[in-house]
Amino acid sequence: MSIEVKGLGELAKKLAKLGGADTAISNGTREAARIVNNSAKELCPVDNGNLRASLHTDYKREGSKHIAVSYTHLTL
């Protein structure tokens, strides 16, 4: 079995324009977390708005891992 991947050179050039693959992954991870957080805010029930206002997103890097977490500090 063989796999042929086309366009890697073009992809590498585009990633370089974005600041490199690492920067592109970091930016993509942060944007995905922002989208999740915004969706959570839109979908959460609203009584007095405390839950919606408490939703936050954090991003961190652990070695080669890019980690984004959406969370609330409120307990139910």
N, C-alpha and C positions, 0 to 999 in steps of 0.2 A: 504494500500500500504506500502510496506517495501523495503528498499534499503540495500543491503549488500555490504560493502566496504572491499575488501581483500587487504592485504599487508600494512596496516597502520604501523605496527610495523617495517617492513623493511624500509618503507619510512622514519620513524622517525630516524632510525639508519643512513640512508644515509644523511639526512639533518644535523644530529649532526656532521657527518664527514666533512660536508661542512661549519661548523661553526654555525649551527642552521638555522632554517627556515628564520629568519629575514635577516641573512647574505646572504642566498641563494636567497631570493627575491630581495635584494638590488643588488647583482651581476647580476641576471637575467634581472632586469630592466635596469641597465647600459649597458649590452651587447645588449639588444634589441634596445636601443636608438642608440648605435654605429652602428648597422646594418642599421637602418633607415637612419642615417646620411650619411653613406657610399653609400647607394642606391641613396639618393637624390643627392649626389655629382656626381655619375655616370650618372644620368638621366638628370641633369640640362643642359640647353644650354650653350655653351661656346663661348663667343665673345672674351673677353680679360682675362677671368678667375677670375674676381672679385667676381662674384656671388658664384662660386664654393669655392673659398677661404674664403668667408664670412660665410659659413655654420658651425654652432657650435652646441654642445649638452651640456645641463646642467642637473644635477641631484640634487634633494633635497628631504628631508624627512619632511612630515608634519604629526605628530602623527603616525598613523599606515599606512599612505599613502606613497608610493614610487612614485615619480613623475620625469619623464625624459621628456625634451623638446628639440626638434631640431628646430633651428631658424637661421635667418639671420638678421643682423642689417641694411641691405640695403633696401631702399624704391624704389619702381618701379614707 
